[in-house]
């Protein structure tokens, strides 16, 4: 496959085509709604099961529906008249959540199964599924100095229990709806998305937000000390939200990628200790580190092999970690002090 100029939504869709985004009360999907709105699309239906006041972002002039899309009838309602459907709804969170609540993660299979069928029945032209790097074979991720994972490394299958297996099965659902029913499905395996307007407290947050909050708390309470889950040596790559949104757009509208899982992640590998180094530099402080090896910590190492996305799209997520965290940390700090002052914030 050779890279051509990648198409984006404005190259494919009319501005009055209806776009449906599920999980829109959450971090990535909420940002995606705003992304499309900023491009001039005004017929957007945003769907989430949370009450509207609990949504992370509410974009003006968007049809916002509070529906639980694990229910089949609600999926049919969500997809009525849709030209494109973006399914980002799922019960998930950081490692603390997906290791402790595997049944909740597995139940997300109902969402994608019903949403794919509803989109197909509604006559939608394209359907996007947000998969995850957790779908990869865990045997390849034991070493902190792991090799970057390419798309074929999901098989032979040995995904992360609960969340990873749900994603792997749902990918197959998308592939078969393309093969048998002609629904153009796009499948992106996200690698640790972070940025402003994301979860930063409460148990579902991921490492960039959790460590940022801990540093802010340590400065605020004067202890200047934090606890790190694991040994601090485990490695990951982290993708800034702006790169994620652009990648979703291009993957969704690339005919070469229909029914084909593809990595969507940064290839900048960093340890948990290295991530904290970045946060300390932005915060202008140093904290004392203690470690809890009994806490949830996930696989030894995981990184994104971006050979395929560069070959097909001529692009890859490229925001450096320090650049993205320089935008994320101040936002979390602002939310922290707003909450401390008694203001209502979404965590």
JOFEN-V428334 format. One record per residue. N is the residue number from 0. RES is the residue in one small letter. SS is DSSP state (helix for helix, strand for strand, loop for the rest). Layout:
BEGIN
N&RES&SS ; N&RES&SS
END
This chain:
BEGIN
0&x&loop ; 1&x&loop ; 2&x&loop ; 3&x&loop ; 4&x&loop ; 5&x&loop ; 6&x&loop ; 7&x&loop ; 8&x&helix ; 9&x&helix ; 10&x&helix ; 11&x&helix ; 12&x&loop ; 13&x&loop ; 14&x&loop ; 15&x&loop ; 16&x&loop ; 17&x&loop ; 18&x&strand ; 19&x&strand ; 20&x&strand ; 21&x&strand ; 22&x&loop ; 23&x&loop ; 24&x&loop ; 25&x&loop ; 26&x&helix ; 27&x&helix ; 28&x&helix ; 29&x&helix ; 30&x&helix ; 31&x&helix ; 32&x&helix ; 33&x&helix ; 34&x&helix ; 35&x&helix ; 36&x&helix ; 37&x&helix ; 38&x&loop ; 39&x&loop ; 40&x&loop ; 41&x&loop ; 42&x&loop ; 43&x&strand ; 44&x&strand ; 45&x&strand ; 46&x&strand ; 47&x&strand ; 48&x&loop ; 49&x&loop ; 50&x&loop ; 51&x&helix ; 52&x&helix ; 53&x&helix ; 54&x&loop ; 55&x&loop ; 56&x&loop ; 57&x&loop ; 58&x&loop ; 59&x&loop ; 60&x&loop ; 61&x&loop ; 62&x&strand ; 63&x&strand ; 64&x&strand ; 65&x&strand ; 66&x&loop ; 67&x&loop ; 68&x&loop ; 69&x&loop ; 70&x&loop ; 71&x&helix ; 72&x&helix ; 73&x&helix ; 74&x&helix ; 75&x&helix ; 76&x&helix ; 77&x&helix ; 78&x&helix ; 79&x&loop ; 80&x&loop ; 81&x&loop ; 82&x&loop ; 83&x&strand ; 84&x&strand ; 85&x&strand ; 86&x&strand ; 87&x&loop ; 88&x&loop ; 89&x&loop ; 90&x&loop ; 91&x&loop ; 92&x&loop ; 93&x&loop ; 94&x&helix ; 95&x&helix ; 96&x&helix ; 97&x&helix ; 98&x&helix ; 99&x&helix ; 100&x&loop ; 101&x&helix ; 102&x&helix ; 103&x&helix ; 104&x&helix ; 105&x&helix ; 106&x&loop ; 107&x&helix ; 108&x&helix ; 109&x&helix ; 110&x&helix ; 111&x&helix ; 112&x&helix ; 113&x&helix ; 114&x&helix ; 115&x&helix ; 116&x&helix ; 117&x&helix ; 118&x&helix ; 119&x&helix ; 120&x&helix ; 121&x&helix ; 122&x&loop ; 123&x&loop ; 124&x&loop ; 125&x&strand ; 126&x&strand ; 127&x&strand ; 128&x&strand ; 129&x&strand ; 130&x&strand ; 131&x&strand ; 132&x&helix ; 133&x&helix ; 134&x&helix ; 135&x&loop ; 136&x&loop ; 137&x&helix ; 138&x&helix ; 139&x&helix ; 140&x&helix ; 141&x&loop ; 142&x&loop ; 143&x&loop ; 144&x&loop ; 145&x&loop ; 146&x&loop ; 147&x&loop ; 148&x&strand ; 149&x&loop ; 150&x&helix ; 151&x&helix ; 152&x&helix ; 153&x&helix ; 154&x&loop ; 155&x&loop ; 156&x&loop ; 157&x&loop ; 158&x&loop ; 159&x&loop ; 160&x&loop ; 161&x&loop ; 162&x&helix ; 163&x&helix ; 164&x&helix ; 165&x&helix ; 166&x&helix ; 167&x&helix ; 168&x&helix ; 169&x&helix ; 170&x&helix ; 171&x&helix ; 172&x&helix ; 173&x&helix ; 174&x&helix ; 175&x&helix ; 176&x&helix ; 177&x&helix ; 178&x&helix ; 179&x&helix ; 180&x&helix ; 181&x&loop ; 182&x&loop ; 183&x&strand ; 184&x&strand ; 185&x&strand ; 186&x&strand ; 187&x&strand ; 188&x&strand ; 189&x&strand ; 190&x&loop ; 191&x&loop ; 192&x&strand ; 193&x&strand ; 194&x&loop ; 195&x&loop ; 196&x&loop ; 197&x&loop ; 198&x&loop ; 199&x&loop ; 200&x&loop ; 201&x&loop ; 202&x&loop ; 203&x&loop ; 204&x&loop ; 205&x&loop ; 206&x&helix ; 207&x&helix ; 208&x&helix ; 209&x&helix ; 210&x&helix ; 211&x&helix ; 212&x&helix ; 213&x&helix ; 214&x&helix ; 215&x&helix ; 216&x&helix ; 217&x&helix ; 218&x&helix ; 219&x&helix ; 220&x&helix ; 221&x&loop ; 222&x&loop ; 223&x&loop ; 224&x&strand ; 225&x&strand ; 226&x&strand ; 227&x&strand ; 228&x&strand ; 229&x&loop ; 230&x&loop ; 231&x&loop ; 232&x&loop ; 233&x&loop ; 234&x&strand ; 235&x&strand ; 236&x&strand ; 237&x&loop ; 238&x&strand ; 239&x&strand ; 240&x&helix ; 241&x&helix ; 242&x&helix ; 243&x&helix ; 244&x&helix ; 245&x&helix ; 246&x&helix ; 247&x&helix ; 248&x&helix ; 249&x&helix ; 250&x&helix ; 251&x&helix ; 252&x&loop ; 253&x&loop ; 254&x&helix ; 255&x&helix ; 256&x&helix ; 257&x&loop ; 258&x&loop ; 259&x&loop ; 260&x&strand ; 261&x&strand ; 262&x&strand ; 263&x&strand ; 264&x&loop ; 265&x&loop ; 266&x&loop ; 267&x&loop ; 268&x&strand ; 269&x&strand ; 270&x&strand ; 271&x&helix ; 272&x&helix ; 273&x&helix ; 274&x&helix ; 275&x&helix ; 276&x&helix ; 277&x&helix ; 278&x&helix ; 279&x&helix ; 280&x&helix ; 281&x&helix ; 282&x&helix ; 283&x&loop ; 284&x&loop ; 285&x&loop ; 286&x&loop ; 287&x&strand ; 288&x&strand ; 289&x&strand ; 290&x&strand ; 291&x&strand ; 292&x&loop ; 293&x&loop ; 294&x&loop ; 295&x&loop ; 296&x&loop ; 297&x&loop ; 298&x&loop ; 299&x&loop ; 300&x&strand ; 301&x&loop ; 302&x&loop ; 303&x&strand ; 304&x&loop ; 305&x&loop ; 306&x&helix ; 307&x&helix ; 308&x&helix ; 309&x&helix ; 310&x&helix ; 311&x&helix ; 312&x&helix ; 313&x&loop ; 314&x&loop ; 315&x&loop ; 316&x&loop ; 317&x&loop ; 318&x&loop ; 319&x&loop ; 320&x&helix ; 321&x&helix ; 322&x&helix ; 323&x&helix ; 324&x&helix ; 325&x&helix ; 326&x&helix ; 327&x&helix ; 328&x&helix ; 329&x&helix ; 330&x&helix ; 331&x&helix ; 332&x&helix ; 333&x&helix ; 334&x&helix ; 335&x&helix ; 336&x&helix ; 337&x&helix ; 338&x&helix ; 339&x&helix ; 340&x&loop ; 341&x&loop ; 342&x&loop ; 343&x&loop ; 344&x&loop ; 345&x&loop ; 346&x&loop
END
